[in-house]
Amino acid sequence: MIRQLATRYPKLAENALRTALRYLALYVKRHIRLVSNTAQERLAYALSSLGSRAGRALPSGLEVEVKNEDLASFADVGIFTTSRLLNDWESKGIVEKTRGKVLIRSPEKLLAA
């Protein structure tokens, strides 16, 4: 049935191929980060990426609504590592963690950490 539709509507096959290639490219980027970056670098990248896409600008920084579990999953690190790194960054004044939110006070320090 799908082959018949693709034959009748070539744009359908082209769109499916583009979508598959987009997912493949995302997978490759994620895999490269996983094997070449440290857990700290991956977590900093994930948090800054979420901040730039879905963060809310406040006078005190950039607020991101995210739970530790979701952030850990996005960065491909463990939940305990995520918690430890966030606590470390909080003690250095880079972020401020509250329930379900992270306030990025210093994005440049986050990426340099």
Jmol script that loads the backbone (N, CA, C; Angstrom):
load data "model"
ATOM      1  N   MET A   1       0.821  -1.181   0.000  1.00  0.00           N
ATOM      2  CA  MET A   1       0.000   0.000   0.000  1.00  0.00           C
ATOM      3  C   MET A   1       0.880   1.266   0.000  1.00  0.00           C
ATOM      4  N   ILE A   2       1.924   1.259   0.831  1.00  0.00           N
ATOM      5  CA  ILE A   2       2.804   2.423   0.907  1.00  0.00           C
ATOM      6  C   ILE A   2       3.546   2.623  -0.412  1.00  0.00           C
ATOM      7  N   ARG A   3       3.983   1.534  -1.009  1.00  0.00           N
ATOM      8  CA  ARG A   3       4.680   1.639  -2.299  1.00  0.00           C
ATOM      9  C   ARG A   3       3.757   2.190  -3.384  1.00  0.00           C
ATOM     10  N   GLN A   4       2.523   1.787  -3.357  1.00  0.00           N
ATOM     11  CA  GLN A   4       1.557   2.296  -4.334  1.00  0.00           C
ATOM     12  C   GLN A   4       1.357   3.797  -4.145  1.00  0.00           C
ATOM     13  N   LEU A   5       1.221   4.206  -2.895  1.00  0.00           N
ATOM     14  CA  LEU A   5       1.056   5.636  -2.612  1.00  0.00           C
ATOM     15  C   LEU A   5       2.291   6.426  -3.029  1.00  0.00           C
ATOM     16  N   ALA A   6       3.460   5.866  -2.755  1.00  0.00           N
ATOM     17  CA  ALA A   6       4.705   6.543  -3.127  1.00  0.00           C
ATOM     18  C   ALA A   6       4.846   6.654  -4.635  1.00  0.00           C
ATOM     19  N   THR A   7       4.363   5.659  -5.345  1.00  0.00           N
ATOM     20  CA  THR A   7       4.399   5.702  -6.813  1.00  0.00           C
ATOM     21  C   THR A   7       3.442   6.773  -7.338  1.00  0.00           C
ATOM     22  N   ARG A   8       2.266   6.829  -6.743  1.00  0.00           N
ATOM     23  CA  ARG A   8       1.273   7.815  -7.173  1.00  0.00           C
ATOM     24  C   ARG A   8       1.647   9.228  -6.751  1.00  0.00           C
ATOM     25  N   TYR A   9       2.272   9.332  -5.583  1.00  0.00           N
ATOM     26  CA  TYR A   9       2.625  10.647  -5.033  1.00  0.00           C
ATOM     27  C   TYR A   9       4.118  10.669  -4.696  1.00  0.00           C
ATOM     28  N   PRO A  10       4.970  10.985  -5.657  1.00  0.00           N
ATOM     29  CA  PRO A  10       6.425  10.945  -5.429  1.00  0.00           C
ATOM     30  C   PRO A  10       6.883  11.866  -4.297  1.00  0.00           C
ATOM     31  N   LYS A  11       6.157  12.942  -4.071  1.00  0.00           N
ATOM     32  CA  LYS A  11       6.529  13.867  -2.994  1.00  0.00           C
ATOM     33  C   LYS A  11       6.452  13.167  -1.632  1.00  0.00           C
ATOM     34  N   LEU A  12       5.546  12.222  -1.487  1.00  0.00           N
ATOM     35  CA  LEU A  12       5.418  11.453  -0.255  1.00  0.00           C
ATOM     36  C   LEU A  12       6.700  10.673   0.034  1.00  0.00           C
ATOM     37  N   ALA A  13       7.231  10.014  -0.965  1.00  0.00           N
ATOM     38  CA  ALA A  13       8.481   9.261  -0.794  1.00  0.00           C
ATOM     39  C   ALA A  13       9.640  10.200  -0.492  1.00  0.00           C
ATOM     40  N   GLU A  14       9.673  11.336  -1.171  1.00  0.00           N
ATOM     41  CA  GLU A  14      10.737  12.308  -0.937  1.00  0.00           C
ATOM     42  C   GLU A  14      10.689  12.847   0.494  1.00  0.00           C
ATOM     43  N   ASN A  15       9.500  13.173   0.980  1.00  0.00           N
ATOM     44  CA  ASN A  15       9.357  13.666   2.357  1.00  0.00           C
ATOM     45  C   ASN A  15       9.746  12.610   3.377  1.00  0.00           C
ATOM     46  N   ALA A  16       9.374  11.359   3.116  1.00  0.00           N
ATOM     47  CA  ALA A  16       9.735  10.269   4.028  1.00  0.00           C
ATOM     48  C   ALA A  16      11.250  10.094   4.091  1.00  0.00           C
ATOM     49  N   LEU A  17      11.900  10.178   2.934  1.00  0.00           N
ATOM     50  CA  LEU A  17      13.352  10.048   2.903  1.00  0.00           C
ATOM     51  C   LEU A  17      14.016  11.205   3.650  1.00  0.00           C
ATOM     52  N   ARG A  18      13.526  12.425   3.439  1.00  0.00           N
ATOM     53  CA  ARG A  18      14.081  13.580   4.167  1.00  0.00           C
ATOM     54  C   ARG A  18      13.930  13.424   5.674  1.00  0.00           C
ATOM     55  N   THR A  19      12.775  12.957   6.103  1.00  0.00           N
ATOM     56  CA  THR A  19      12.550  12.759   7.539  1.00  0.00           C
ATOM     57  C   THR A  19      13.498  11.703   8.089  1.00  0.00           C
ATOM     58  N   ALA A  20      13.652  10.610   7.384  1.00  0.00           N
ATOM     59  CA  ALA A  20      14.569   9.549   7.818  1.00  0.00           C
ATOM     60  C   ALA A  20      16.003  10.056   7.884  1.00  0.00           C
ATOM     61  N   LEU A  21      16.420  10.830   6.904  1.00  0.00           N
ATOM     62  CA  LEU A  21      17.788  11.378   6.900  1.00  0.00           C
ATOM     63  C   LEU A  21      17.988  12.377   8.033  1.00  0.00           C
ATOM     64  N   ARG A  22      16.968  13.155   8.345  1.00  0.00           N
ATOM     65  CA  ARG A  22      17.064  14.107   9.463  1.00  0.00           C
ATOM     66  C   ARG A  22      17.273  13.362  10.781  1.00  0.00           C
ATOM     67  N   TYR A  23      16.503  12.283  10.989  1.00  0.00           N
ATOM     68  CA  TYR A  23      16.668  11.475  12.200  1.00  0.00           C
ATOM     69  C   TYR A  23      18.040  10.805  12.239  1.00  0.00           C
ATOM     70  N   LEU A  24      18.514  10.354  11.125  1.00  0.00           N
ATOM     71  CA  LEU A  24      19.836   9.742  11.062  1.00  0.00           C
ATOM     72  C   LEU A  24      20.922  10.754  11.419  1.00  0.00           C
ATOM     73  N   ALA A  25      20.806  11.972  10.907  1.00  0.00           N
ATOM     74  CA  ALA A  25      21.784  13.022  11.223  1.00  0.00           C
ATOM     75  C   ALA A  25      21.759  13.347  12.712  1.00  0.00           C
ATOM     76  N   LEU A  26      20.569  13.420  13.317  1.00  0.00           N
ATOM     77  CA  LEU A  26      20.471  13.677  14.761  1.00  0.00           C
ATOM     78  C   LEU A  26      21.112  12.546  15.561  1.00  0.00           C
ATOM     79  N   TYR A  27      20.888  11.323  15.125  1.00  0.00           N
ATOM     80  CA  TYR A  27      21.482  10.178  15.795  1.00  0.00           C
ATOM     81  C   TYR A  27      23.004  10.235  15.730  1.00  0.00           C
ATOM     82  N   VAL A  28      23.536  10.555  14.568  1.00  0.00           N
ATOM     83  CA  VAL A  28      24.994  10.617  14.395  1.00  0.00           C
ATOM     84  C   VAL A  28      25.585  11.695  15.287  1.00  0.00           C
ATOM     85  N   LYS A  29      24.971  12.886  15.313  1.00  0.00           N
ATOM     86  CA  LYS A  29      25.468  13.964  16.186  1.00  0.00           C
ATOM     87  C   LYS A  29      25.454  13.544  17.649  1.00  0.00           C
ATOM     88  N   ARG A  30      24.358  12.916  18.068  1.00  0.00           N
ATOM     89  CA  ARG A  30      24.235  12.492  19.461  1.00  0.00           C
ATOM     90  C   ARG A  30      25.267  11.420  19.798  1.00  0.00           C
ATOM     91  N   HIS A  31      25.479  10.494  18.889  1.00  0.00           N
ATOM     92  CA  HIS A  31      26.454   9.429  19.122  1.00  0.00           C
ATOM     93  C   HIS A  31      27.875   9.994  19.194  1.00  0.00           C
ATOM     94  N   ILE A  32      28.198  10.939  18.334  1.00  0.00           N
ATOM     95  CA  ILE A  32      29.523  11.558  18.363  1.00  0.00           C
ATOM     96  C   ILE A  32      29.747  12.269  19.694  1.00  0.00           C
ATOM     97  N   ARG A  33      28.723  13.010  20.176  1.00  0.00           N
ATOM     98  CA  ARG A  33      28.854  13.667  21.474  1.00  0.00           C
ATOM     99  C   ARG A  33      29.038  12.646  22.583  1.00  0.00           C
ATOM    100  N   LEU A  34      28.339  11.528  22.481  1.00  0.00           N
ATOM    101  CA  LEU A  34      28.414  10.511  23.519  1.00  0.00           C
ATOM    102  C   LEU A  34      29.809   9.911  23.637  1.00  0.00           C
ATOM    103  N   VAL A  35      30.466   9.677  22.515  1.00  0.00           N
ATOM    104  CA  VAL A  35      31.780   9.037  22.564  1.00  0.00           C
ATOM    105  C   VAL A  35      32.938  10.024  22.669  1.00  0.00           C
ATOM    106  N   SER A  36      32.697  11.300  22.397  1.00  0.00           N
ATOM    107  CA  SER A  36      33.817  12.233  22.390  1.00  0.00           C
ATOM    108  C   SER A  36      33.749  13.322  23.462  1.00  0.00           C
ATOM    109  N   ASN A  37      32.612  13.480  24.136  1.00  0.00           N
ATOM    110  CA  ASN A  37      32.488  14.512  25.161  1.00  0.00           C
ATOM    111  C   ASN A  37      32.317  13.876  26.536  1.00  0.00           C
ATOM    112  N   THR A  38      32.716  14.615  27.562  1.00  0.00           N
ATOM    113  CA  THR A  38      32.527  14.138  28.931  1.00  0.00           C
ATOM    114  C   THR A  38      31.073  14.331  29.329  1.00  0.00           C
ATOM    115  N   ALA A  39      30.693  13.705  30.431  1.00  0.00           N
ATOM    116  CA  ALA A  39      29.328  13.852  30.942  1.00  0.00           C
ATOM    117  C   ALA A  39      29.044  15.324  31.257  1.00  0.00           C
ATOM    118  N   GLN A  40      30.020  16.021  31.806  1.00  0.00           N
ATOM    119  CA  GLN A  40      29.855  17.434  32.140  1.00  0.00           C
ATOM    120  C   GLN A  40      29.627  18.268  30.879  1.00  0.00           C
ATOM    121  N   GLU A  41      30.382  17.996  29.841  1.00  0.00           N
ATOM    122  CA  GLU A  41      30.218  18.729  28.584  1.00  0.00           C
ATOM    123  C   GLU A  41      28.853  18.446  27.954  1.00  0.00           C
ATOM    124  N   ARG A  42      28.427  17.182  27.998  1.00  0.00           N
ATOM    125  CA  ARG A  42      27.126  16.830  27.426  1.00  0.00           C
ATOM    126  C   ARG A  42      25.993  17.488  28.191  1.00  0.00           C
ATOM    127  N   LEU A  43      26.096  17.521  29.519  1.00  0.00           N
ATOM    128  CA  LEU A  43      25.055  18.143  30.338  1.00  0.00           C
ATOM    129  C   LEU A  43      25.024  19.653  30.113  1.00  0.00           C
ATOM    130  N   ALA A  44      26.179  20.279  30.039  1.00  0.00           N
ATOM    131  CA  ALA A  44      26.236  21.723  29.778  1.00  0.00           C
ATOM    132  C   ALA A  44      25.640  22.044  28.408  1.00  0.00           C
ATOM    133  N   TYR A  45      25.957  21.231  27.410  1.00  0.00           N
ATOM    134  CA  TYR A  45      25.411  21.431  26.065  1.00  0.00           C
ATOM    135  C   TYR A  45      23.890  21.269  26.080  1.00  0.00           C
ATOM    136  N   ALA A  46      23.408  20.216  26.741  1.00  0.00           N
ATOM    137  CA  ALA A  46      21.968  19.957  26.791  1.00  0.00           C
ATOM    138  C   ALA A  46      21.229  21.100  27.474  1.00  0.00           C
ATOM    139  N   LEU A  47      21.750  21.574  28.588  1.00  0.00           N
ATOM    140  CA  LEU A  47      21.106  22.656  29.325  1.00  0.00           C
ATOM    141  C   LEU A  47      21.129  23.959  28.535  1.00  0.00           C
ATOM    142  N   SER A  48      22.245  24.274  27.925  1.00  0.00           N
ATOM    143  CA  SER A  48      22.319  25.506  27.134  1.00  0.00           C
ATOM    144  C   SER A  48      21.448  25.414  25.879  1.00  0.00           C
ATOM    145  N   SER A  49      21.372  24.224  25.286  1.00  0.00           N
ATOM    146  CA  SER A  49      20.521  24.025  24.122  1.00  0.00           C
ATOM    147  C   SER A  49      19.049  24.203  24.492  1.00  0.00           C
ATOM    148  N   LEU A  50      18.635  23.623  25.608  1.00  0.00           N
ATOM    149  CA  LEU A  50      17.262  23.811  26.070  1.00  0.00           C
ATOM    150  C   LEU A  50      16.991  25.274  26.396  1.00  0.00           C
ATOM    151  N   GLY A  51      17.979  25.933  26.996  1.00  0.00           N
ATOM    152  CA  GLY A  51      17.817  27.340  27.334  1.00  0.00           C
ATOM    153  C   GLY A  51      17.618  28.209  26.110  1.00  0.00           C
ATOM    154  N   SER A  52      18.389  27.948  25.067  1.00  0.00           N
ATOM    155  CA  SER A  52      18.266  28.768  23.869  1.00  0.00           C
ATOM    156  C   SER A  52      16.977  28.477  23.103  1.00  0.00           C
ATOM    157  N   ARG A  53      16.463  27.259  23.215  1.00  0.00           N
ATOM    158  CA  ARG A  53      15.239  26.906  22.492  1.00  0.00           C
ATOM    159  C   ARG A  53      13.968  27.208  23.266  1.00  0.00           C
ATOM    160  N   ALA A  54      13.979  26.880  24.562  1.00  0.00           N
ATOM    161  CA  ALA A  54      12.734  26.949  25.328  1.00  0.00           C
ATOM    162  C   ALA A  54      12.862  27.743  26.620  1.00  0.00           C
ATOM    163  N   GLY A  55      13.993  28.409  26.790  1.00  0.00           N
ATOM    164  CA  GLY A  55      14.209  29.161  28.018  1.00  0.00           C
ATOM    165  C   GLY A  55      13.449  30.474  28.036  1.00  0.00           C
ATOM    166  N   ARG A  56      13.239  30.963  29.233  1.00  0.00           N
ATOM    167  CA  ARG A  56      12.558  32.243  29.424  1.00  0.00           C
ATOM    168  C   ARG A  56      13.558  33.227  30.012  1.00  0.00           C
ATOM    169  N   ALA A  57      13.759  34.328  29.323  1.00  0.00           N
ATOM    170  CA  ALA A  57      14.727  35.328  29.769  1.00  0.00           C
ATOM    171  C   ALA A  57      14.166  36.096  30.960  1.00  0.00           C
ATOM    172  N   LEU A  58      14.938  36.130  32.022  1.00  0.00           N
ATOM    173  CA  LEU A  58      14.601  36.875  33.228  1.00  0.00           C
ATOM    174  C   LEU A  58      15.759  37.818  33.529  1.00  0.00           C
ATOM    175  N   PRO A  59      15.527  38.848  34.337  1.00  0.00           N
ATOM    176  CA  PRO A  59      16.638  39.743  34.696  1.00  0.00           C
ATOM    177  C   PRO A  59      17.804  39.010  35.371  1.00  0.00           C
ATOM    178  N   SER A  60      17.502  37.918  36.068  1.00  0.00           N
ATOM    179  CA  SER A  60      18.543  37.184  36.788  1.00  0.00           C
ATOM    180  C   SER A  60      19.183  36.069  35.976  1.00  0.00           C
ATOM    181  N   GLY A  61      18.686  35.814  34.764  1.00  0.00           N
ATOM    182  CA  GLY A  61      19.253  34.757  33.937  1.00  0.00           C
ATOM    183  C   GLY A  61      18.240  34.154  32.989  1.00  0.00           C
ATOM    184  N   LEU A  62      18.516  32.945  32.575  1.00  0.00           N
ATOM    185  CA  LEU A  62      17.669  32.226  31.629  1.00  0.00           C
ATOM    186  C   LEU A  62      17.049  31.035  32.350  1.00  0.00           C
ATOM    187  N   GLU A  63      15.715  31.043  32.458  1.00  0.00           N
ATOM    188  CA  GLU A  63      15.017  29.992  33.189  1.00  0.00           C
ATOM    189  C   GLU A  63      14.557  28.890  32.238  1.00  0.00           C
ATOM    190  N   VAL A  64      14.865  27.657  32.611  1.00  0.00           N
ATOM    191  CA  VAL A  64      14.488  26.491  31.814  1.00  0.00           C
ATOM    192  C   VAL A  64      13.649  25.573  32.699  1.00  0.00           C
ATOM    193  N   GLU A  65      12.459  25.238  32.217  1.00  0.00           N
ATOM    194  CA  GLU A  65      11.622  24.296  32.950  1.00  0.00           C
ATOM    195  C   GLU A  65      12.006  22.881  32.534  1.00  0.00           C
ATOM    196  N   VAL A  66      12.704  22.193  33.419  1.00  0.00           N
ATOM    197  CA  VAL A  66      13.155  20.830  33.124  1.00  0.00           C
ATOM    198  C   VAL A  66      13.429  20.107  34.439  1.00  0.00           C
ATOM    199  N   LYS A  67      13.065  18.838  34.473  1.00  0.00           N
ATOM    200  CA  LYS A  67      13.352  17.997  35.641  1.00  0.00           C
ATOM    201  C   LYS A  67      14.717  17.351  35.454  1.00  0.00           C
ATOM    202  N   ASN A  68      15.336  16.997  36.550  1.00  0.00           N
ATOM    203  CA  ASN A  68      16.648  16.354  36.491  1.00  0.00           C
ATOM    204  C   ASN A  68      16.628  15.100  35.618  1.00  0.00           C
ATOM    205  N   GLU A  69      15.559  14.306  35.726  1.00  0.00           N
ATOM    206  CA  GLU A  69      15.458  13.064  34.965  1.00  0.00           C
ATOM    207  C   GLU A  69      15.447  13.340  33.460  1.00  0.00           C
ATOM    208  N   ASP A  70      14.687  14.365  33.064  1.00  0.00           N
ATOM    209  CA  ASP A  70      14.597  14.704  31.639  1.00  0.00           C
ATOM    210  C   ASP A  70      15.914  15.268  31.121  1.00  0.00           C
ATOM    211  N   LEU A  71      16.545  16.099  31.932  1.00  0.00           N
ATOM    212  CA  LEU A  71      17.829  16.670  31.547  1.00  0.00           C
ATOM    213  C   LEU A  71      18.881  15.573  31.423  1.00  0.00           C
ATOM    214  N   ALA A  72      18.882  14.636  32.342  1.00  0.00           N
ATOM    215  CA  ALA A  72      19.824  13.512  32.301  1.00  0.00           C
ATOM    216  C   ALA A  72      19.612  12.687  31.037  1.00  0.00           C
ATOM    217  N   SER A  73      18.365  12.423  30.708  1.00  0.00           N
ATOM    218  CA  SER A  73      18.056  11.646  29.512  1.00  0.00           C
ATOM    219  C   SER A  73      18.503  12.378  28.255  1.00  0.00           C
ATOM    220  N   PHE A  74      18.249  13.668  28.195  1.00  0.00           N
ATOM    221  CA  PHE A  74      18.620  14.462  27.023  1.00  0.00           C
ATOM    222  C   PHE A  74      20.138  14.511  26.834  1.00  0.00           C
ATOM    223  N   ALA A  75      20.876  14.515  27.951  1.00  0.00           N
ATOM    224  CA  ALA A  75      22.336  14.612  27.893  1.00  0.00           C
ATOM    225  C   ALA A  75      23.022  13.247  27.864  1.00  0.00           C
ATOM    226  N   ASP A  76      22.254  12.181  27.955  1.00  0.00           N
ATOM    227  CA  ASP A  76      22.817  10.826  27.995  1.00  0.00           C
ATOM    228  C   ASP A  76      23.778  10.642  29.165  1.00  0.00           C
ATOM    229  N   VAL A  77      23.355  11.101  30.334  1.00  0.00           N
ATOM    230  CA  VAL A  77      24.127  10.889  31.562  1.00  0.00           C
ATOM    231  C   VAL A  77      23.176  10.354  32.626  1.00  0.00           C
ATOM    232  N   GLY A  78      23.730   9.839  33.694  1.00  0.00           N
ATOM    233  CA  GLY A  78      22.915   9.308  34.781  1.00  0.00           C
ATOM    234  C   GLY A  78      22.278  10.407  35.610  1.00  0.00           C
ATOM    235  N   ILE A  79      21.213  10.050  36.300  1.00  0.00           N
ATOM    236  CA  ILE A  79      20.495  11.018  37.130  1.00  0.00           C
ATOM    237  C   ILE A  79      21.360  11.515  38.285  1.00  0.00           C
ATOM    238  N   PHE A  80      22.176  10.633  38.855  1.00  0.00           N
ATOM    239  CA  PHE A  80      23.027  11.039  39.968  1.00  0.00           C
ATOM    240  C   PHE A  80      24.144  11.967  39.489  1.00  0.00           C
ATOM    241  N   THR A  81      24.677  11.702  38.316  1.00  0.00           N
ATOM    242  CA  THR A  81      25.691  12.586  37.737  1.00  0.00           C
ATOM    243  C   THR A  81      25.091  13.958  37.453  1.00  0.00           C
ATOM    244  N   THR A  82      23.881  13.977  36.924  1.00  0.00           N
ATOM    245  CA  THR A  82      23.186  15.236  36.650  1.00  0.00           C
ATOM    246  C   THR A  82      23.004  16.024  37.933  1.00  0.00           C
ATOM    247  N   SER A  83      22.527  15.372  38.963  1.00  0.00           N
ATOM    248  CA  SER A  83      22.310  16.039  40.247  1.00  0.00           C
ATOM    249  C   SER A  83      23.618  16.577  40.822  1.00  0.00           C
ATOM    250  N   ARG A  84      24.668  15.769  40.758  1.00  0.00           N
ATOM    251  CA  ARG A  84      25.977  16.185  41.291  1.00  0.00           C
ATOM    252  C   ARG A  84      26.525  17.397  40.538  1.00  0.00           C
ATOM    253  N   LEU A  85      26.432  17.356  39.201  1.00  0.00           N
ATOM    254  CA  LEU A  85      26.954  18.469  38.402  1.00  0.00           C
ATOM    255  C   LEU A  85      26.134  19.739  38.615  1.00  0.00           C
ATOM    256  N   LEU A  86      24.812  19.612  38.687  1.00  0.00           N
ATOM    257  CA  LEU A  86      23.979  20.792  38.946  1.00  0.00           C
ATOM    258  C   LEU A  86      24.292  21.400  40.314  1.00  0.00           C
ATOM    259  N   ASN A  87      24.501  20.546  41.319  1.00  0.00           N
ATOM    260  CA  ASN A  87      24.870  21.041  42.650  1.00  0.00           C
ATOM    261  C   ASN A  87      26.224  21.748  42.614  1.00  0.00           C
ATOM    262  N   ASP A  88      27.167  21.179  41.863  1.00  0.00           N
ATOM    263  CA  ASP A  88      28.486  21.796  41.735  1.00  0.00           C
ATOM    264  C   ASP A  88      28.381  23.153  41.056  1.00  0.00           C
ATOM    265  N   TRP A  89      27.615  23.212  39.965  1.00  0.00           N
ATOM    266  CA  TRP A  89      27.436  24.484  39.252  1.00  0.00           C
ATOM    267  C   TRP A  89      26.683  25.497  40.107  1.00  0.00           C
ATOM    268  N   GLU A  90      25.765  25.008  40.922  1.00  0.00           N
ATOM    269  CA  GLU A  90      25.018  25.918  41.799  1.00  0.00           C
ATOM    270  C   GLU A  90      25.937  26.522  42.856  1.00  0.00           C
ATOM    271  N   SER A  91      26.845  25.718  43.397  1.00  0.00           N
ATOM    272  CA  SER A  91      27.780  26.241  44.402  1.00  0.00           C
ATOM    273  C   SER A  91      28.746  27.273  43.807  1.00  0.00           C
ATOM    274  N   LYS A  92      28.966  27.187  42.487  1.00  0.00           N
ATOM    275  CA  LYS A  92      29.829  28.149  41.802  1.00  0.00           C
ATOM    276  C   LYS A  92      29.052  29.355  41.273  1.00  0.00           C
ATOM    277  N   GLY A  93      27.726  29.369  41.466  1.00  0.00           N
ATOM    278  CA  GLY A  93      26.909  30.484  41.016  1.00  0.00           C
ATOM    279  C   GLY A  93      26.579  30.479  39.531  1.00  0.00           C
ATOM    280  N   ILE A  94      26.787  29.352  38.876  1.00  0.00           N
ATOM    281  CA  ILE A  94      26.532  29.259  37.440  1.00  0.00           C
ATOM    282  C   ILE A  94      25.051  29.035  37.170  1.00  0.00           C
ATOM    283  N   VAL A  95      24.418  28.188  37.977  1.00  0.00           N
ATOM    284  CA  VAL A  95      22.987  27.913  37.842  1.00  0.00           C
ATOM    285  C   VAL A  95      22.340  28.003  39.224  1.00  0.00           C
ATOM    286  N   GLU A  96      21.010  28.030  39.195  1.00  0.00           N
ATOM    287  CA  GLU A  96      20.234  27.940  40.427  1.00  0.00           C
ATOM    288  C   GLU A  96      19.127  26.934  40.169  1.00  0.00           C
ATOM    289  N   LYS A  97      19.084  25.882  40.966  1.00  0.00           N
ATOM    290  CA  LYS A  97      18.135  24.794  40.752  1.00  0.00           C
ATOM    291  C   LYS A  97      16.987  24.902  41.738  1.00  0.00           C
ATOM    292  N   THR A  98      15.771  24.864  41.216  1.00  0.00           N
ATOM    293  CA  THR A  98      14.575  24.746  42.045  1.00  0.00           C
ATOM    294  C   THR A  98      13.758  23.587  41.486  1.00  0.00           C
ATOM    295  N   ARG A  99      12.673  23.251  42.140  1.00  0.00           N
ATOM    296  CA  ARG A  99      11.866  22.107  41.718  1.00  0.00           C
ATOM    297  C   ARG A  99      11.336  22.306  40.301  1.00  0.00           C
ATOM    298  N   GLY A 100      11.825  21.464  39.375  1.00  0.00           N
ATOM    299  CA  GLY A 100      11.345  21.489  38.006  1.00  0.00           C
ATOM    300  C   GLY A 100      11.882  22.626  37.151  1.00  0.00           C
ATOM    301  N   LYS A 101      12.844  23.392  37.679  1.00  0.00           N
ATOM    302  CA  LYS A 101      13.389  24.521  36.924  1.00  0.00           C
ATOM    303  C   LYS A 101      14.878  24.674  37.189  1.00  0.00           C
ATOM    304  N   VAL A 102      15.568  25.173  36.176  1.00  0.00           N
ATOM    305  CA  VAL A 102      16.982  25.530  36.319  1.00  0.00           C
ATOM    306  C   VAL A 102      17.125  26.948  35.793  1.00  0.00           C
ATOM    307  N   LEU A 103      17.696  27.806  36.602  1.00  0.00           N
ATOM    308  CA  LEU A 103      17.982  29.182  36.190  1.00  0.00           C
ATOM    309  C   LEU A 103      19.459  29.253  35.833  1.00  0.00           C
ATOM    310  N   ILE A 104      19.738  29.509  34.572  1.00  0.00           N
ATOM    311  CA  ILE A 104      21.127  29.626  34.119  1.00  0.00           C
ATOM    312  C   ILE A 104      21.540  31.068  34.356  1.00  0.00           C
ATOM    313  N   ARG A 105      22.382  31.276  35.340  1.00  0.00           N
ATOM    314  CA  ARG A 105      22.824  32.634  35.688  1.00  0.00           C
ATOM    315  C   ARG A 105      23.972  33.098  34.796  1.00  0.00           C
ATOM    316  N   SER A 106      24.816  32.156  34.398  1.00  0.00           N
ATOM    317  CA  SER A 106      26.007  32.511  33.635  1.00  0.00           C
ATOM    318  C   SER A 106      26.228  31.490  32.511  1.00  0.00           C
ATOM    319  N   PRO A 107      25.589  31.703  31.352  1.00  0.00           N
ATOM    320  CA  PRO A 107      25.725  30.719  30.260  1.00  0.00           C
ATOM    321  C   PRO A 107      27.176  30.527  29.798  1.00  0.00           C
ATOM    322  N   GLU A 108      27.961  31.594  29.774  1.00  0.00           N
ATOM    323  CA  GLU A 108      29.349  31.464  29.327  1.00  0.00           C
ATOM    324  C   GLU A 108      30.169  30.600  30.273  1.00  0.00           C
ATOM    325  N   LYS A 109      29.911  30.701  31.576  1.00  0.00           N
ATOM    326  CA  LYS A 109      30.616  29.855  32.553  1.00  0.00           C
ATOM    327  C   LYS A 109      30.133  28.417  32.463  1.00  0.00           C
ATOM    328  N   LEU A 110      28.861  28.247  32.146  1.00  0.00           N
ATOM    329  CA  LEU A 110      28.307  26.896  32.010  1.00  0.00           C
ATOM    330  C   LEU A 110      29.026  26.131  30.918  1.00  0.00           C
ATOM    331  N   LEU A 111      29.210  26.761  29.777  1.00  0.00           N
ATOM    332  CA  LEU A 111      29.871  26.084  28.666  1.00  0.00           C
ATOM    333  C   LEU A 111      31.373  25.967  28.864  1.00  0.00           C
ATOM    334  N   ALA A 112      31.946  26.825  29.699  1.00  0.00           N
ATOM    335  CA  ALA A 112      33.381  26.770  29.966  1.00  0.00           C
ATOM    336  C   ALA A 112      33.706  25.828  31.134  1.00  0.00           C
ATOM    337  N   ALA A 113      32.682  25.464  31.888  1.00  0.00           N
ATOM    338  CA  ALA A 113      32.903  24.641  33.101  1.00  0.00           C
ATOM    339  C   ALA A 113      33.372  23.253  32.757  1.00  0.00           C
TER     340      ALA A 113
END
end "model"
wireframe off; spacefill off
backbone 0.3
color backbone group
